[in-house]
Amino acid sequence: MSGVVVQLIPLALGIIMSPLAIIGVVAVLLSARARPNSLAFLAGWVLGACSAVGVTYLILSRLAVHEHRDPPLWVPILHLTLALVFAVGAGIMFVASQRIKQISAERAEGAEPTPELPTMFRAISEFGPGKSFGLGVGLFVLNPVDLSCAVAAALTLRLSGLTGNVVWVTAIAFVIVSVSSVAVPVLFLLIRGERAQKPLTDLRTWIATHTKLLNVALLVLLAIMQFGKALNTL
């Protein structure tokens, strides 16, 4: 059991540190209808996480783990695919982080501008709860990195040997931890009200300038872990 938890922690961190998720929730929290929109976004994000982990596990549970070879060929292939996704994601984020550094250097002599949200997030200020819910679901299931973390978690659970309720309790715990980066800011707004606006604005600025390199390091680690698992099962 402890070995499974150790394997799931980096995957949960991969979802927790997702820039799109954090920027998305901060944009919703700063929108005109912050309270209903943020709760709807959180519900969508949780549904996306639950669906990704649960559906993947159910699909994998129908695939034989001890057929012809132990484990079957699809296991290392899936690990290699996940490693490739994480590696490509790390490369994309590294290029983006270098671009941000270049822009900051070019503007160093003038007043330092406040980093803005990506264009796709600027329309969120006009969203209602329905669109915010859809945004939460979409940002999870359509984000290759977050989805790959969920698939890797489901694969880890499938190969763990855990059975019955233990599997689902572990999966639920994984989802709860994974969605904390969205849930905590939403709860912060609900508790603090208007006093949360300044900290959330500061958080948006920090995210726009500091998180990409952290994500690069984490994705490289995840890629190495999945590649190692693929080699061990070949």
C-alpha positions in Angstrom: 0.0 0.0 0.0 2.8 2.5 0.9 4.5 1.7 -2.4 1.4 2.7 -4.3 1.1 5.9 -2.4 4.7 6.8 -3.2 4.0 6.2 -6.9 0.8 8.3 -6.8 2.3 11.4 -5.1 4.3 12.7 -8.1 1.2 12.2 -10.3 -1.0 14.1 -7.9 1.7 16.9 -7.9 1.6 16.9 -11.7 -2.1 17.8 -11.5 -1.8 20.2 -8.6 0.9 22.2 -10.4 -1.0 22.4 -13.7 -0.6 26.0 -14.9 -3.8 25.9 -16.9 -5.8 24.8 -13.9 -4.4 27.4 -11.5 -4.7 30.2 -14.0 -8.2 29.1 -14.9 -9.5 29.1 -11.3 -7.8 32.4 -10.6 -9.5 33.9 -13.7 -12.9 32.5 -12.5 -12.3 33.8 -9.0 -11.7 37.3 -10.4 -14.7 37.2 -12.7 -17.9 39.3 -12.1 -19.8 36.3 -10.6 -16.9 34.9 -8.7 -18.7 32.8 -6.1 -21.1 30.7 -8.3 -18.6 30.6 -11.1 -15.8 29.3 -8.9 -18.0 26.6 -7.3 -19.1 25.5 -10.8 -15.5 25.5 -12.0 -14.5 23.4 -9.0 -17.4 20.9 -9.7 -16.3 20.6 -13.3 -12.6 20.1 -12.4 -13.6 17.4 -9.8 -15.8 15.7 -12.4 -13.0 15.8 -15.0 -10.5 14.2 -12.5 -13.0 11.6 -11.3 -14.0 10.7 -14.9 -10.4 10.4 -16.1 -9.2 8.2 -13.3 -12.4 6.2 -13.0 -13.1 5.5 -16.6 -9.5 4.7 -17.3 -9.4 2.2 -14.4 -12.6 0.5 -15.6 -11.1 0.2 -19.1 -7.9 -1.2 -17.8 -9.7 -3.6 -15.4 -11.1 -5.3 -18.5 -7.7 -5.8 -19.9 -5.8 -9.0 -18.8 -2.7 -8.2 -16.8 -1.4 -11.8 -16.9 -2.0 -12.8 -20.5 0.8 -14.4 -22.7 3.5 -12.5 -20.8 3.7 -10.9 -17.3 2.7 -8.1 -17.7 1.3 -8.0 -21.2 2.8 -5.8 -23.9 0.2 -3.0 -23.6 1.6 -2.1 -20.1 5.1 -1.0 -21.2 3.6 0.6 -24.3 1.3 2.7 -22.2 4.1 3.6 -19.9 6.2 4.7 -22.9 3.3 6.7 -24.3 2.9 8.5 -21.0 6.6 9.2 -20.7 6.5 10.7 -24.2 3.6 13.0 -23.3 5.4 14.2 -20.1 8.6 14.8 -22.0 6.9 16.8 -24.8 5.0 18.7 -22.2 8.2 19.6 -20.4 9.8 20.7 -23.6 6.8 23.0 -24.5 6.8 24.5 -21.0 10.6 25.1 -21.1 10.3 26.9 -24.4 7.5 29.0 -23.0 9.4 29.9 -19.8 12.4 31.0 -21.9 10.1 33.2 -24.0 8.8 34.8 -20.8 12.3 35.5 -19.6 13.2 37.0 -22.9 10.2 39.3 -22.8 11.0 40.3 -19.3 14.6 41.1 -20.2 13.5 43.3 -23.1 11.2 45.3 -20.9 13.6 45.5 -17.9 14.5 49.2 -18.6 10.9 50.3 -18.5 8.1 49.8 -15.9 7.6 46.1 -15.2 4.2 45.1 -16.6 1.8 42.9 -14.7 1.7 39.5 -16.4 -1.6 39.0 -18.1 -3.7 35.9 -18.4 -3.6 34.0 -21.7 -6.0 35.4 -24.3 -8.3 32.3 -24.0 -8.9 33.2 -20.3 -9.7 36.8 -20.6 -13.3 36.2 -21.6 -14.0 34.3 -18.4 -15.0 37.5 -16.7 -18.3 37.3 -18.6 -18.9 33.6 -17.9 -21.8 32.2 -16.0 -21.8 29.0 -13.9 -22.7 26.8 -16.9 -19.7 27.9 -18.9 -17.5 27.8 -15.8 -18.5 24.2 -15.2 -17.7 23.3 -18.8 -14.4 25.1 -18.5 -13.5 23.1 -15.4 -14.2 19.8 -17.1 -12.6 20.8 -20.4 -9.3 22.1 -18.8 -8.8 18.7 -17.2 -9.9 16.1 -19.9 -8.5 18.1 -22.8 -5.1 18.9 -21.1 -2.7 16.1 -22.2 -0.5 16.4 -19.1 -3.4 16.4 -16.5 -5.1 13.6 -18.4 -1.9 11.6 -18.6 -1.3 11.9 -14.9 -4.8 10.6 -14.3 -4.2 7.7 -16.7 -0.9 6.9 -15.1 -2.6 6.9 -11.7 -5.3 4.5 -12.9 -2.6 2.3 -14.4 -0.7 2.3 -11.1 -3.8 1.3 -9.2 -4.6 -1.4 -11.8 -1.2 -3.0 -11.4 -1.0 -2.5 -7.6 -2.7 -5.7 -6.6 -5.2 -3.7 -4.4 -8.7 -5.0 -4.5 -12.2 -4.1 -3.5 -13.0 -0.9 -1.7 -9.3 -0.2 -1.0 -8.7 0.6 -4.7 -11.6 3.1 -4.8 -10.7 4.7 -1.5 -7.2 5.2 -2.8 -8.5 6.6 -6.0 -10.8 9.0 -4.2 -7.9 10.1 -2.0 -5.8 10.7 -5.1 -8.5 12.8 -6.6 -9.1 14.9 -3.4 -5.4 15.7 -3.2 -5.1 16.4 -6.9 -7.9 18.9 -7.0 -6.6 20.8 -4.0 -4.9 23.5 -6.1 -8.4 24.4 -7.3 -10.4 23.7 -4.2 -8.2 25.8 -1.8 -8.5 29.1 -3.7 -12.2 28.6 -4.1 -12.6 28.0 -0.3 -10.4 31.0 0.3 -12.7 33.2 -1.7 -15.8 31.8 0.0 -14.2 32.5 3.4 -12.5 35.8 2.8 -15.0 37.4 0.3 -13.9 40.7 -1.2 -10.7 40.6 0.9 -9.5 37.7 -1.2 -9.2 39.9 -4.4 -5.7 41.3 -3.6 -4.1 38.0 -2.7 -5.7 36.3 -5.8 -4.4 39.1 -8.0 -0.9 38.6 -6.5 -1.2 34.9 -7.0 -2.0 35.4 -10.7 1.1 37.5 -11.1 3.3 34.9 -9.3 1.9 32.1 -11.4 2.5 33.9 -14.7 6.1 34.4 -13.9 7.3 31.4 -11.7 5.5 28.2 -12.2 6.6 27.0 -15.7 10.1 26.0 -14.7 8.8 24.1 -11.6 6.4 22.2 -14.0 9.3 21.5 -16.4 11.3 19.8 -13.6 8.2 17.8 -12.4 7.3 16.7 -15.9 10.9 15.5 -16.5 10.7 13.5 -13.3 7.4 11.9 -14.3 8.8 11.1 -17.8 11.8 9.4 -16.3 9.6 7.4 -13.9 7.3 6.2 -16.6 10.2 5.4 -18.9 11.8 3.4 -16.0 8.6 1.5 -15.5 8.4 0.7 -19.2 12.0 -0.7 -19.1 11.2 -2.8 -16.0 8.2 -4.4 -17.6 9.8 -5.2 -21.0 
